[in-house]
Amino acid sequence: MMLSMGYRLARLKGFQKLTPVDKALGTFLATMPAKKPKTVTVALSPALNHVLAENVIAEEDLPRFDRSAVDGYAVRAEDTVGASQFKPRVLKIVEKDRIDSKQVKQVWTGNPIPKGANSVVMLENTKKTDDEIEVWVQLTPGENVSSKGEDLSKGETALKQGIRLKSHHLGLMAALGKTKVKVFEKPLIGILATGNELVEIRSKLQANQIFESNKVMLSSLCHELGVEPVDLGIAKDDIDDIVGKLKEGLEKTDGIITTGGTSVGVADLVPEAVNRIGKPGVIVHGVAMRPGMPTALAVVKEKPVMILSGNPVAAIIGFEVFGRPMISRMLGLEHTEPGSIVEARITRRTTTALGRRTFVRVHVSRSEHGFSAEPVSAKGSGLISTMTKANGYVVVPENREGLEEGESVLVHLFDNVEVGG
């Protein structure tokens, strides 16, 4: 497509105004349709990492009966008053389901407590001789006993809708006898790359070509958050090609993430292509952040479209800032899930631009003195190696011009922390 000279000059002027990060995100989420994803019923194991679509109610008490929390002997606490190793209480072992005064019954962890008993003495605090035991400790009523309904009472809400199901949630549902659960269906996110220089990694490189890597990276980030990525391929720097691939993607996915073609150069056509498809179209273009300034956010045909920079680091940061909340909303989560955060000391002074929220890549290590964060050289947002050398990032607010050596900072981790000496 031919572009007029006037249009080219207008685009090359650069961003006239940048939107603050919080305002950009708020506007984006407010424009996204407020609709819950579809629900499906699945067995417990496949439900892992899905978002719960219903409240789980305990249909009976948990535990269902008073049970022992340890291996030992069920006793009456009053029969152990004054007991010690120097002055043990001698009690008779019985096998019946009810014990009387001065009697005990051996129980294992999880066994029902026999009638008449109100506590359990641990094995290591006793000595068995024939059909009797010596008790060396004084007990209180209820000691080492899990009471009926102590975990959950019948009718109590065990799990609330809108949480991401982890292994302990599935264990609780199994303890309640649940075999199936309603969850929100994982949304489909289309991933589209743009650029004449890009080729698929399975292709043979020609002169002035590079392997496309952002799709693999963004697809992996989508998998980590529990959504299904859909590869929409590579679009050339041609507005008709971009429009065609976006329309195709919108037909078969619940939202789209693009990379490249979002700055203000002649070939940066993605925002215009989005606007050609439908309303409201692009609602934010140009964000006061570094890296990731060219990020654009849009809603088309009631589906979110996130337009990220083609530079890999800027794409990752843009995904963290806008993609994580977008996907959390699409999953049906009640709140955006934060990543892991640690407090560390910055190892050297770092300068940042006033008026821009800056994401400083750091390498965090741990020693006996605590966590330290070493800034990673950030010569450009196109250097993906700065992410592999780092394991987290520090957010420097817009009203700061940097960080001082030794300053305490919060590090958002995206990899493991090295343990030093």
C-alpha positions in Angstrom: 0.0 0.0 0.0 1.4 3.5 -0.9 1.4 6.1 1.8 1.3 9.8 1.1 4.3 12.0 1.9 2.1 14.0 4.3 1.1 10.9 6.2 4.7 9.7 6.4 5.8 13.0 7.8 3.0 13.0 10.4 4.0 9.6 11.6 7.7 10.5 11.9 7.0 13.3 14.3 6.8 10.8 17.1 4.4 10.4 20.0 2.9 13.8 20.8 1.6 12.6 24.2 2.2 9.6 26.4 -0.4 8.1 28.7 0.6 7.2 32.3 0.8 3.5 32.9 -2.0 3.3 35.5 -4.3 5.4 33.4 -3.6 3.3 30.3 -4.3 0.1 32.2 -7.5 1.5 33.9 -8.9 2.7 30.5 -8.1 -0.6 28.9 -9.8 -2.8 31.5 -12.7 -0.4 31.7 -13.2 -0.7 27.9 -13.0 -4.5 27.9 -16.4 -6.1 28.0 -17.3 -7.3 31.5 -18.3 -10.9 30.7 -17.4 -14.1 32.3 -15.8 -16.9 30.2 -17.8 -20.1 29.5 -17.9 -22.7 32.2 -17.0 -26.4 31.8 -17.2 -29.3 34.2 -14.0 -31.3 34.5 -12.5 -34.0 36.8 -10.3 -32.9 39.6 -6.8 -33.5 38.2 -7.4 -31.7 34.9 -8.8 -28.8 36.9 -5.3 -27.8 38.1 -4.6 -24.1 37.2 -8.1 -23.5 36.0 -10.2 -20.8 37.6 -13.0 -22.0 39.8 -16.4 -21.1 38.3 -18.6 -22.0 41.4 -18.5 -21.8 45.1 -17.6 -25.2 46.6 -19.8 -26.0 49.6 -19.0 -28.6 52.2 -21.8 -31.1 52.1 -20.7 -32.7 55.4 -18.4 -31.9 58.3 -14.7 -32.2 57.7 -13.5 -34.2 59.6 -16.6 -36.4 59.6 -15.8 -37.6 63.1 -13.4 -36.8 66.0 -10.1 -38.4 65.0 -6.6 -38.7 66.2 -4.0 -36.3 65.0 -1.1 -38.5 66.1 -0.1 -42.1 66.6 -0.7 -43.0 70.3 -3.4 -43.9 72.8 -6.8 -42.3 73.2 -7.3 -41.4 76.9 -9.4 -39.3 79.3 -7.3 -36.2 80.0 -8.4 -36.3 83.6 -6.7 -39.6 84.0 -3.3 -38.0 83.2 -3.4 -35.2 85.8 0.0 -34.9 87.4 1.7 -37.4 85.1 5.5 -37.1 84.5 8.4 -39.4 83.8 9.1 -39.5 87.5 5.5 -40.0 88.4 3.8 -41.9 85.5 0.1 -42.7 85.4 -0.5 -46.4 84.7 -3.6 -47.1 82.4 -5.1 -50.3 81.0 -5.1 -51.0 77.2 -8.5 -52.1 75.9 -9.8 -52.8 72.3 -13.4 -51.7 72.6 -15.0 -48.7 71.0 -15.6 -47.1 74.4 -13.2 -46.5 77.2 -13.9 -46.0 80.8 -11.8 -44.4 83.6 -8.2 -45.5 83.7 -8.5 -47.1 80.3 -6.8 -46.3 76.9 -7.2 -47.6 73.3 -4.3 -47.5 70.8 -5.1 -45.3 67.8 -3.2 -44.3 64.7 -3.3 -40.9 62.9 -6.8 -40.5 61.4 -8.5 -43.2 63.5 -11.8 -42.3 65.2 -11.6 -41.4 68.8 -13.4 -44.0 71.0 -16.3 -42.8 73.1 -15.3 -41.7 76.5 -11.9 -40.4 75.3 -11.2 -36.7 74.9 -7.5 -36.6 74.1 -4.6 -38.7 72.7 -1.2 -39.2 74.2 1.7 -39.6 71.7 3.5 -43.0 71.6 6.8 -41.4 72.5 5.3 -40.1 75.8 4.4 -43.6 76.9 5.9 -47.0 77.8 3.9 -50.2 77.1 4.1 -53.2 79.4 1.9 -56.1 78.6 -1.7 -54.8 78.6 -0.8 -51.5 80.3 1.0 -48.3 79.5 2.8 -45.7 81.5 1.8 -42.1 80.6 4.6 -39.5 81.2 2.8 -36.3 80.3 -0.3 -34.5 81.5 -2.9 -33.8 78.8 -5.7 -31.3 78.3 -9.1 -32.1 76.8 -8.9 -32.0 73.0 -5.1 -32.4 72.8 -3.9 -34.2 69.7 -7.5 -34.6 68.5 -9.0 -33.2 65.3 -12.6 -32.5 66.2 -15.6 -33.2 63.9 -16.1 -30.2 61.7 -12.9 -28.5 62.9 -11.7 -28.1 59.3 -15.1 -27.3 57.7 -18.6 -27.4 59.0 -21.5 -28.7 56.9 -22.8 -25.9 54.6 -19.7 -23.8 54.9 -18.1 -22.4 51.8 -14.9 -24.3 51.3 -13.7 -22.5 48.2 -14.9 -19.3 46.5 -15.5 -18.8 42.8 -12.7 -16.9 41.0 -9.6 -18.5 42.5 -7.0 -20.3 40.5 -7.1 -24.0 41.5 -3.8 -25.3 43.0 -2.9 -28.7 44.4 -4.1 -27.9 47.9 -7.5 -26.8 46.6 -7.9 -30.1 44.7 -6.8 -32.0 47.9 -9.6 -30.2 49.9 -12.2 -31.0 47.3 -11.1 -34.7 47.2 -11.4 -34.7 51.0 -15.0 -33.5 50.6 -15.7 -36.3 48.1 -15.8 -34.1 45.0 -15.0 -35.9 41.8 -15.8 -33.1 39.4 -15.8 -29.3 39.5 -17.0 -26.4 37.4 -14.2 -24.2 36.0 -14.0 -21.3 33.5 -12.9 -22.4 30.1 -9.4 -21.3 29.1 -9.6 -18.4 26.7 -7.8 -18.5 23.3 -5.2 -15.8 22.7 -4.1 -15.1 19.2 -0.4 -14.2 18.7 0.6 -12.3 15.6 4.0 -11.0 14.6 4.6 -8.3 12.0 7.6 -7.3 10.0 9.1 -7.8 6.5 12.3 -9.0 8.1 10.8 -11.8 10.1 10.7 -15.5 9.1 9.6 -18.6 11.0 12.4 -20.4 12.8 12.0 -23.5 10.6 12.8 -21.4 7.5 16.1 -20.7 5.8 17.4 -17.2 6.4 17.9 -14.9 3.5 19.8 -11.6 3.5 18.4 -9.0 5.9 16.1 -11.6 7.6 15.9 -12.7 11.2 14.1 -15.5 13.0 10.8 -14.5 14.6 11.1 -15.2 18.4 8.5 -13.1 20.1 5.6 -15.5 19.2 7.4 -18.3 21.0 8.1 -16.1 24.0 4.6 -14.7 24.3 3.0 -18.1 23.7 5.0 -19.4 26.6 3.9 -16.5 28.8 0.3 -17.3 27.9 0.8 -20.9 28.9 2.3 -19.9 32.2 -0.9 -17.9 33.0 -3.2 -20.7 31.9 -4.5 -19.6 28.5 -4.2 -21.2 25.2 -2.1 -19.4 22.6 -3.1 -19.6 18.9 -0.3 -18.9 16.3 -1.6 -16.4 13.8 1.7 -16.3 11.9 3.6 -13.4 10.5 2.1 -10.4 8.7 4.2 -8.3 6.3 4.4 -4.6 6.7 1.3 -4.2 4.5 -1.9 -2.9 6.0 -4.1 -5.2 4.0 -2.1 -8.3 5.2 -2.3 -7.1 8.8 -6.0 -6.4 8.6 -6.6 -9.8 7.0 -4.7 -11.7 9.7 -6.3 -9.7 12.5 -9.8 -10.4 11.2 -9.0 -14.1 10.9 -7.7 -14.1 14.4 -10.7 -12.3 15.9 -12.9 -15.0 14.4 -11.3 -17.9 16.2 -9.9 -16.4 19.4 -11.0 -14.4 22.5 -8.3 -11.8 22.1 -5.1 -11.0 20.3 -1.6 -9.9 21.1 0.6 -8.5 18.3 4.2 -7.6 18.2 5.9 -5.0 16.0 4.5 -2.3 13.9 3.3 -0.1 16.7 5.7 2.8 16.8 5.5 5.9 14.6 7.6 4.9 11.6 6.2 4.5 8.1 6.0 0.7 8.5 4.2 0.8 11.9 0.8 0.0 10.6 -0.8 -2.2 13.3 -2.8 0.5 15.2 -4.3 1.8 11.9 -5.1 -1.8 10.9 -6.9 -2.3 14.2 -8.9 0.9 13.7 -10.0 -0.3 10.3 -11.7 -3.4 11.7 -14.1 -1.9 14.3 -14.9 0.3 17.2 -13.8 1.5 19.7 -10.4 0.4 18.2 -7.2 1.8 19.7 -7.9 3.5 23.0 -4.3 4.0 24.1 -1.2 4.4 21.9 2.1 5.5 23.5 2.6 4.8 27.3 4.9 6.7 29.6 7.1 3.6 30.4 10.5 2.3 29.5 10.9 -0.1 27.8 7.6 -0.5 26.0 6.7 3.1 25.2 5.1 2.3 21.8 2.6 -0.1 23.4 -1.0 0.3 22.2 -4.2 -1.1 23.7 -7.4 -1.7 21.8 -10.8 -3.3 21.9 -12.4 -4.6 18.7 -15.6 -6.6 18.3 -15.8 -6.8 22.1 -12.4 -8.5 22.2 -9.1 -7.0 23.6 -6.2 -6.4 21.4 -2.8 -5.7 22.9 -0.2 -4.2 20.5 3.3 -4.7 21.8 6.7 -3.5 20.6 8.6 -5.8 18.3 11.6 -5.4 20.6 11.6 -8.6 22.8 12.3 -6.9 26.2 9.7 -4.3 25.6 7.3 -7.0 24.6 7.9 -8.9 27.8 7.5 -5.9 30.0 4.4 -4.8 28.1 3.0 -8.3 28.6 3.7 -8.1 32.4 2.1 -4.7 32.8 -0.9 -5.1 30.5 -1.1 -8.7 29.5 -1.2 -10.2 33.0 -4.2 -8.0 34.1 -6.0 -8.6 30.7 -5.6 -12.4 30.9 -6.6 -12.4 34.6 -9.8 -10.7 33.6 -10.4 -13.1 30.7 -9.8 -16.1 32.9 -12.5 -15.0 35.4 -10.0 -14.3 38.2 -11.3 -11.9 40.9 -7.9 -10.2 41.1 -4.8 -9.9 39.0 -2.3 -12.4 40.2 1.1 -10.9 41.2 4.3 -12.6 40.5 6.8 -13.5 43.2 8.4 -10.4 44.9 11.4 -10.1 47.1 13.0 -7.1 48.9 16.6 -6.6 48.0 19.4 -4.0 48.1 20.4 -2.4 44.8 24.2 -2.8 44.3 24.9 0.3 42.4 23.4 3.6 41.4 21.0 3.5 38.4 19.6 6.5 36.5 16.2 6.5 34.9 14.1 9.1 33.0 11.9 11.4 35.0 8.2 11.1 33.9 8.5 7.5 32.7 7.8 4.4 34.7 11.0 2.4 34.2 11.5 -1.3 34.5 15.1 -2.0 35.5 16.3 -5.5 34.8 18.3 -6.9 37.7 20.0 -10.1 38.8 19.1 -11.1 42.3 21.3 -13.3 44.5 21.0 -14.3 48.1 23.7 -14.5 50.8 23.8 -14.5 54.6 23.4 -10.8 54.4 20.1 -11.0 52.5 19.1 -10.3 48.9 21.1 -8.1 46.6 20.0 -6.8 43.1 22.6 -6.1 40.5 21.3 -4.0 37.6 21.8 -5.6 34.2 23.2 -3.5 31.4 20.2 -2.2 29.5 21.6 -0.9 26.2 18.3 -1.5 24.4 15.0 -3.3 24.6 16.0 -5.4 21.6 18.7 -7.3 23.6 16.9 -10.4 24.8 20.1 -11.5 26.5 19.5 -8.8 29.2 16.5 -10.9 30.2 18.4 -14.2 30.4 21.1 -12.5 32.4 18.5 -11.1 34.8 16.0 -12.9 37.0 13.8 -10.0 37.9 13.0 -6.3 37.4 12.6 -3.3 39.7 9.9 -0.7 39.0 11.1 2.9 39.3 8.1 5.3 39.5 7.6 8.3 37.3 8.6 10.8 39.9 12.1 9.3 40.4 15.3 9.8 38.4 16.9 6.6 39.5 17.9 4.4 42.4 20.8 5.0 44.8 23.4 2.3 45.7 22.2 0.4 48.7 18.6 1.4 48.4 16.0 -1.1 49.4 13.8 -2.1 46.4 11.1 -4.6 45.5 12.1 -7.0 42.8 9.5 -8.8 40.6 11.0 -12.2 40.0 10.7 -14.1 36.7 13.3 -16.7 37.4 15.1 -18.5 40.3 17.3 -16.6 42.8 20.9 -17.6 43.0 22.2 -18.5 46.5 25.6 -17.1 47.1 28.2 -17.4 49.9 
